[in-house]
Amino acid sequence: MTGEDKKLILEFCGIKYESYDSPMCPNVGGAWVDSSGKYANSMDPTLDPNFYFKYAVPKLEVLSILYQPPMDISVMVASKSGRFVAEDKDPAEAFGQALLKVIKENK
């Protein structure tokens, strides 16, 4: 997943980057915060299953996860624009790829 993909997912989930730069302290950086102003995991949020269930699932209409060893994990997400499926051995990667399909379709 690229940095741009990660940014799209964070923004879809309501996570915004807030810069803390000031003239007195340039290049201090910033942090990703959720809609309530709380820090979202860390300075560089990890897109793991915990993150997706906390921030992405409430924004979806349907979520389906299928796992049948030794196959990949299939994640299906649905929104008003349709249903999107992704498969990967890593559940977080499968979830992220399916979510990216929803985000890109709604752009």
Secondary structure by P-SEA (a helix, b strand, c coil): ccaaaaaaaaaaacbbbbbcccccccccbbbbbcccccccccccccccaaaaaacccccccbbbbbbcccccbbbbbbcccbbbbbbcccaaaaaaaaaaaaaaaac
